[in-house]
Amino acid sequence: MQIADRLQAIQPSLTLAINSQALALRQQGIAVTSLAVGEPDFPTPAHVCQAAKAAIDANFCRYTQVPGIPELRTACGNYFQRVHNVSVPMESIVVGAGGKHCLYNFFQTTLNPGDEVLIPTPYWLSYPDMVQLAGATPVFVTASAKENFKVTPKMLEAACTPKTKLLILNSPSNPTGAVFSPSEFTQIMDWALSAKIFVLADEIYEQLIFPPAKSLSAINWFAKDPTSVAVLNGLSKSFAMTGWRVGFLAAHPDLIKKISAMQGHSTSNICSIAQKAALAALEGSFDCVAEMRKAFQERRDLGLKIINSWPFAVCPKPDGAFYFFVDVHACYKGAIHNSTELCSHLLEKAHVAVVPGAAFGDDNCIRFSYAVAPDVLQDALTKVGEVLSHLAG
């Protein structure tokens, strides 16, 4: 049996061992708390579910246009008008099966073997593998906890070569929750475009930015230069619709046509019912999003107060998303040498599942999700803190 050469560089998820260990503990009747899952714990809003039910009742169950039904593509474009006052036509939108699908298709459509892609680190764990599957080379630009996990144009410039073709910019960030301020974002965007580097902005968490923090969207630069910028967004995080699998990408119409052609030979359209649900979400009230954002901010504040009491840990305040990315390398002692071993130890001793920072390119850290009820979060972090304190001495 032959395995394609392009898969040789793809590594299994570092969380698999943790997940297997958690399952084994649960089979033994041990209660395990997961702070590993990157999805909202809220139900999908009722009006969204009702739209899906209506679509089923109307038998809207056939193939649709590959890049999405016209009214949904229009609604996605209108989202940018509604939120950022930037007009994006339907022809500049493709709808995919979640943001991940859109990203994968974008990389496959734009990258060639030998191209280099700048990936600010810590990074969302699938970026490097997706880039490599497209035949290109990830180039990691690392910002530490002391730098608030935020790269600068100077750091990016130092990593550039004549082969550099693309910069991936993720704000708010998974795993760190870092948000580039308007001035920081402007400096990076202006630098990249002046250097003739295409920017892919992953803004899947943009509805989860906590006041007083503010940010800019790359859609403002797309409006000026659509040949050099693409913007990813979606409904998974903002509308608690992870399982519905709806993401969308704004890009130049010529690029959208190529992505649609590729999608036509792989998945075709996304689920017709999910498209009607997404349409209801984008055209309806965003009050439900505001309520979830407020709850996440309260949980952020609760969890950060606990983590800041740990003298051995460093955790920059996350201004968005729903993650803590905590530098705990001071706890790497004795039998614990890295983040994967530490997460396994925490699962065994505290019965709390978290994700190793190595999965995101920073082995000094571990990632906690605070997309859980406040009492669950407080209990889990208290248990983790006790175990880490013992390790740190």
C-alpha positions in Angstrom: 0.0 0.0 0.0 1.4 3.4 -1.0 1.1 6.5 1.1 1.5 9.9 -0.6 4.8 11.6 0.0 3.1 14.9 0.9 1.7 13.3 4.0 5.1 12.4 5.4 5.4 15.8 7.0 2.0 15.8 8.6 2.1 14.9 12.3 -0.8 13.5 14.4 -2.4 15.9 16.8 -0.5 16.2 20.0 -3.8 16.1 21.9 -4.6 12.5 20.9 -2.6 11.0 23.7 -4.3 13.4 26.2 -7.7 12.5 24.8 -7.0 8.8 25.0 -5.9 9.2 28.6 -9.0 11.2 29.5 -11.2 8.5 28.0 -9.4 5.8 30.0 -10.0 7.8 33.2 -13.7 8.2 32.4 -14.1 4.5 31.7 -12.8 4.0 35.2 -15.6 6.2 36.5 -13.3 9.2 37.2 -14.9 12.6 36.4 -12.7 14.6 34.0 -13.1 18.3 33.3 -12.2 19.4 29.8 -10.7 22.8 29.3 -9.4 21.7 26.0 -12.4 22.1 23.7 -12.3 25.2 21.4 -16.0 25.8 21.0 -18.7 27.8 22.8 -20.7 25.9 25.3 -23.9 27.9 24.5 -26.7 26.5 22.4 -27.1 27.7 18.8 -29.6 30.6 18.9 -33.2 29.6 18.6 -34.0 31.7 15.5 -31.1 30.0 13.7 -32.4 26.5 14.6 -35.9 27.6 13.5 -34.6 28.6 10.1 -33.0 25.2 9.7 -36.2 23.4 10.6 -38.2 25.6 8.2 -35.7 24.6 5.4 -36.2 20.9 6.1 -40.0 21.4 6.1 -39.7 23.1 2.7 -37.5 20.2 1.5 -34.6 22.5 0.8 -32.5 19.4 0.6 -30.9 19.5 -2.9 -27.6 20.5 -4.3 -27.0 24.2 -4.3 -24.5 26.4 -6.1 -21.0 25.3 -5.1 -19.8 28.6 -3.5 -23.1 29.0 -1.6 -26.7 30.1 -2.4 -26.7 33.7 -3.7 -28.6 35.1 -0.8 -26.1 33.7 1.7 -23.1 34.9 -0.3 -24.8 38.3 -0.4 -25.4 38.2 3.4 -21.8 37.3 4.0 -20.8 40.3 2.0 -23.3 42.5 3.9 -21.7 41.3 7.1 -18.7 43.4 6.3 -20.9 46.4 5.5 -22.8 45.9 8.8 -19.8 45.5 11.0 -17.0 47.5 9.2 -18.9 49.7 6.7 -17.1 48.1 3.8 -19.0 46.9 0.7 -18.1 43.4 -0.4 -20.0 42.0 -3.4 -21.4 38.5 -3.6 -18.8 37.7 -6.3 -16.0 38.2 -3.7 -17.5 35.6 -1.3 -17.2 31.8 -1.1 -18.9 29.7 1.6 -17.1 26.6 2.9 -17.7 23.9 5.4 -16.3 25.9 8.3 -13.4 28.2 8.4 -11.0 25.3 8.2 -12.4 24.3 4.8 -12.0 27.8 3.4 -8.5 28.0 4.6 -7.5 24.7 3.1 -9.0 25.6 -0.2 -7.3 29.0 -0.1 -3.9 27.5 0.5 -4.4 24.9 -2.2 -5.4 27.6 -4.7 -2.7 30.2 -4.0 0.5 28.4 -2.9 3.1 26.6 -5.0 6.0 24.3 -4.0 8.9 26.4 -2.7 6.7 29.3 -1.6 7.3 30.5 2.0 4.5 31.5 4.4 5.1 33.6 7.5 3.2 32.2 10.4 3.2 34.2 13.6 3.8 31.9 16.5 2.0 30.7 18.7 -0.3 29.7 15.8 -3.5 27.8 15.3 -2.3 24.2 15.1 -3.6 23.5 11.5 -1.8 26.3 9.7 1.6 24.6 9.2 0.1 21.3 8.1 -2.3 23.0 5.6 0.7 25.0 4.2 2.8 21.9 3.8 -0.1 20.0 2.2 0.0 22.8 -0.5 3.7 22.1 -1.0 4.8 25.4 0.6 7.1 25.9 3.6 6.0 27.4 6.9 8.3 30.0 8.4 7.6 30.6 12.1 8.0 34.1 13.6 7.8 33.7 17.3 6.6 36.1 19.9 6.8 35.0 23.6 4.6 35.7 26.5 6.8 38.6 27.5 6.0 40.1 24.1 2.3 39.5 24.7 2.5 36.9 21.9 2.3 39.6 19.3 4.8 39.9 16.4 5.9 43.2 14.9 6.8 44.3 11.4 10.5 44.2 12.4 10.2 40.5 13.5 8.4 39.6 10.2 10.9 41.5 8.1 13.7 39.5 9.6 12.1 36.3 8.5 11.4 37.4 4.9 13.2 35.9 1.9 12.6 36.3 -1.8 10.4 33.2 -1.5 8.0 34.8 1.0 4.6 34.9 -0.6 2.0 35.0 2.2 1.5 36.2 5.8 -1.2 34.6 8.0 -2.6 37.1 10.4 -4.9 35.7 13.2 -6.5 38.3 15.5 -8.0 37.5 18.0 -5.6 34.6 18.2 -6.2 31.0 18.9 -4.4 29.9 21.1 -3.4 33.1 22.9 -6.5 35.4 22.7 -4.1 38.2 21.7 -5.7 41.1 19.8 -3.6 43.5 17.7 -4.5 47.1 18.5 -5.6 49.3 15.5 -2.1 50.8 15.4 -0.3 47.5 15.6 -2.6 46.0 13.0 -2.1 48.9 10.6 1.6 48.7 10.9 1.7 45.0 10.0 -0.8 45.4 7.1 1.0 48.4 5.7 4.4 46.6 6.0 3.1 43.4 4.3 1.5 45.2 1.4 4.5 47.5 0.8 6.6 44.3 0.7 4.2 42.8 -1.8 3.3 40.0 0.6 -0.3 38.7 0.3 -2.1 38.8 3.7 -4.6 36.1 4.7 -6.5 37.5 7.8 -8.2 34.9 9.9 -10.8 36.8 11.8 -13.0 33.9 12.9 -13.0 35.3 16.5 -13.6 38.9 15.7 -17.0 39.1 17.4 -15.3 38.0 20.6 -13.2 41.0 21.3 -13.6 42.3 24.9 -14.0 46.0 25.5 -12.2 48.3 25.9 -9.9 46.4 23.4 -10.5 47.4 19.8 -9.1 46.0 16.6 -9.3 46.7 12.8 -10.3 44.2 10.2 -8.2 43.5 7.1 -11.4 44.0 5.1 -10.5 47.7 5.1 -7.3 46.9 3.2 -9.1 44.4 1.0 -11.4 47.3 -0.1 -8.3 49.2 -1.3 -6.3 46.2 -2.8 -8.4 43.0 -3.3 -5.5 41.4 -5.2 -3.4 41.3 -2.0 -5.7 40.5 0.9 -8.2 37.8 1.8 -10.3 37.7 4.9 -11.7 34.6 6.6 -14.7 34.7 8.9 -17.5 32.3 9.9 -20.3 31.5 12.3 -18.8 28.7 14.4 -17.5 30.9 17.3 -19.7 34.0 17.1 -23.0 32.2 16.8 -22.1 28.9 18.6 -22.5 27.0 15.4 -19.4 24.8 15.4 -21.2 21.7 14.2 -23.1 23.5 11.4 -19.8 24.0 9.5 -20.2 27.4 7.9 -17.3 29.6 7.1 -16.8 32.2 4.5 -13.9 33.9 2.7 -13.7 37.3 1.1 -11.2 37.5 -1.8 -10.8 38.8 -5.3 -13.6 37.5 -7.6 -11.0 35.8 -9.8 -9.6 33.9 -6.8 -13.1 33.1 -5.6 -13.8 31.5 -9.0 -10.7 29.3 -8.7 -11.5 28.3 -5.1 -15.1 27.4 -6.2 -13.8 25.3 -9.1 -11.6 23.3 -6.7 -14.4 23.0 -4.2 -16.6 21.7 -7.0 -14.2 18.7 -7.4 -14.0 18.0 -3.7 -17.0 18.8 -1.6 -19.3 20.8 -3.9 -21.7 22.9 -1.8 -21.9 22.8 1.9 -25.0 21.5 3.6 -28.1 23.2 2.2 -29.8 23.3 5.6 -26.8 24.9 7.3 -26.8 27.6 4.6 -30.4 28.6 5.5 -29.4 28.6 9.2 -26.4 30.8 8.4 -28.6 33.2 6.4 -30.9 33.6 9.4 -27.9 34.3 11.7 -26.3 36.9 9.4 -29.6 38.7 8.7 -31.0 38.6 12.2 -30.2 40.3 15.5 -26.7 40.1 16.9 -27.9 40.5 20.4 -27.2 36.8 21.1 -23.6 37.3 20.1 -23.3 40.3 22.5 -24.7 38.1 25.3 -22.2 35.4 24.7 -19.3 37.9 24.4 -20.3 39.4 27.8 -20.3 35.9 29.4 -16.9 35.0 27.9 -15.5 38.3 29.2 -16.7 37.6 32.7 -15.2 34.1 32.6 -12.0 35.6 31.3 -11.8 37.9 34.3 -12.6 35.1 36.7 -10.0 32.7 35.3 -7.3 35.4 34.9 -7.6 36.4 38.5 -6.9 32.8 39.5 -4.0 32.3 37.1 -2.4 35.6 38.1 -2.2 34.3 41.6 0.3 31.6 40.4 3.8 33.0 40.9 5.3 30.4 38.5 3.0 31.3 35.5 3.0 34.1 32.9 -0.3 34.8 31.1 -0.8 38.0 29.1 -4.4 39.2 29.4 -6.3 37.8 26.4 -8.5 40.5 24.8 -10.5 38.1 22.7 -11.5 34.5 21.9 -11.9 32.2 24.9 -8.5 30.9 25.7 -5.7 31.4 28.2 -2.2 30.6 26.9 -0.1 30.2 30.0 3.7 30.0 30.2 4.4 27.4 32.9 7.8 26.2 31.9 8.9 26.9 35.5 7.0 23.7 36.3 9.2 21.6 34.1 11.1 19.7 36.7 11.8 16.1 37.6 9.8 13.8 35.3 8.2 16.7 33.5 10.2 18.0 30.6 7.7 19.6 28.2 4.1 20.7 27.8 2.8 17.3 26.6 4.2 15.6 29.7 2.8 18.3 31.9 -0.7 18.0 30.3 -0.6 14.3 30.9 0.4 14.9 34.5 -2.4 17.4 35.0 -5.0 15.0 33.7 -3.7 12.2 36.0 -3.4 14.3 39.1 -6.0 17.1 38.7 -8.4 15.3 36.3 -8.4 18.3 34.0 -7.7 18.1 30.3 -5.8 21.0 28.7 -3.9 21.3 25.4 0.0 21.2 25.2 1.5 24.4 23.9 3.7 22.4 21.6 0.7 21.9 19.4 0.7 25.6 18.8 4.4 26.1 18.4 5.3 27.1 22.0 6.3 24.3 24.2 6.6 26.6 27.2 2.9 27.0 27.4 -0.4 25.1 27.9 -3.8 26.3 26.6 -6.9 26.5 28.7 -10.4 27.1 27.2 -12.8 29.1 29.3 -15.8 28.1 27.3 -17.3 26.4 30.3 -19.6 27.4 33.1 -17.9 29.8 35.7 -18.1 27.3 38.6 -16.6 24.6 36.4 -13.8 26.9 35.4 -13.0 28.0 38.9 -12.9 24.4 40.2 -10.7 23.2 37.4 -8.2 26.0 37.6 -8.0 25.7 41.4 -7.1 22.0 41.0 -4.6 22.7 38.2 -3.0 25.4 40.3 -2.5 23.0 43.2 -0.8 20.5 41.0 1.4 23.1 39.3 2.4 24.7 42.6 3.6 21.3 43.8 5.7 20.9 40.7 7.1 24.4 40.8 8.1 23.9 44.5 
